Amino acid sequence: MKIFYGDKAEAFEADIKEALVAVEPSGHFTEELTATIQVVWKH
């Protein structure tokens, strides 16, 4: 994150953590993703 926020990266990270814990106190988040795999071969 330092590439985007420089010296303010640690403050940004702390703000994000605080906001996330306010939403979900356990600190555990899950996201369901769908993946597609295509397999191709040549005879």
C-alpha positions as YAML, in Angstrom:
chain: A
units: angstrom
residues:
- id: 1
  name: MET
  ca: [0.00, 0.00, 0.00]
- id: 2
  name: LYS
  ca: [2.96, 2.31, 0.45]
- id: 3
  name: ILE
  ca: [3.13, 2.79, -3.30]
- id: 4
  name: PHE
  ca: [-0.27, 4.53, -3.11]
- id: 5
  name: TYR
  ca: [-0.30, 6.04, 0.39]
- id: 6
  name: GLY
  ca: [3.37, 6.66, 1.15]
- id: 7
  name: ASP
  ca: [3.92, 7.72, 4.75]
- id: 8
  name: LYS
  ca: [0.17, 7.54, 5.43]
- id: 9
  name: ALA
  ca: [-0.05, 3.79, 4.67]
- id: 10
  name: GLU
  ca: [-0.05, 2.74, 8.34]
- id: 11
  name: ALA
  ca: [-2.82, 5.22, 9.20]
- id: 12
  name: PHE
  ca: [-4.86, 4.02, 6.22]
- id: 13
  name: GLU
  ca: [-4.43, 0.39, 7.28]
- id: 14
  name: ALA
  ca: [-5.53, 1.23, 10.83]
- id: 15
  name: ASP
  ca: [-8.62, 3.04, 9.52]
- id: 16
  name: ILE
  ca: [-9.57, 0.10, 7.31]
- id: 17
  name: LYS
  ca: [-9.11, -2.40, 10.15]
- id: 18
  name: GLU
  ca: [-11.26, -0.25, 12.44]
- id: 19
  name: ALA
  ca: [-14.03, 0.00, 9.84]
- id: 20
  name: LEU
  ca: [-13.99, -3.76, 9.15]
- id: 21
  name: VAL
  ca: [-14.09, -4.69, 12.84]
- id: 22
  name: ALA
  ca: [-17.06, -2.34, 13.25]
- id: 23
  name: VAL
  ca: [-18.90, -4.36, 10.59]
- id: 24
  name: GLU
  ca: [-17.75, -7.82, 11.75]
- id: 25
  name: PRO
  ca: [-16.24, -7.91, 15.26]
- id: 26
  name: SER
  ca: [-14.80, -11.40, 14.77]
- id: 27
  name: GLY
  ca: [-12.59, -10.05, 11.99]
- id: 28
  name: HIS
  ca: [-13.48, -13.01, 9.76]
- id: 29
  name: PHE
  ca: [-14.76, -12.28, 6.26]
- id: 30
  name: THR
  ca: [-15.61, -14.73, 3.51]
- id: 31
  name: GLU
  ca: [-16.35, -14.25, -0.14]
- id: 32
  name: GLU
  ca: [-17.73, -16.86, -2.50]
- id: 33
  name: LEU
  ca: [-16.07, -16.88, -5.90]
- id: 34
  name: THR
  ca: [-17.01, -18.66, -9.10]
- id: 35
  name: ALA
  ca: [-14.19, -20.00, -11.24]
- id: 36
  name: THR
  ca: [-14.26, -21.41, -14.76]
- id: 37
  name: ILE
  ca: [-11.52, -23.63, -16.11]
- id: 38
  name: GLN
  ca: [-11.22, -24.38, -19.80]
- id: 39
  name: VAL
  ca: [-8.98, -27.20, -20.97]
- id: 40
  name: VAL
  ca: [-8.00, -27.40, -24.62]
- id: 41
  name: TRP
  ca: [-5.84, -29.96, -26.35]
- id: 42
  name: LYS
  ca: [-4.73, -30.54, -29.91]
- id: 43
  name: HIS
  ca: [-4.78, -33.92, -31.64]
...
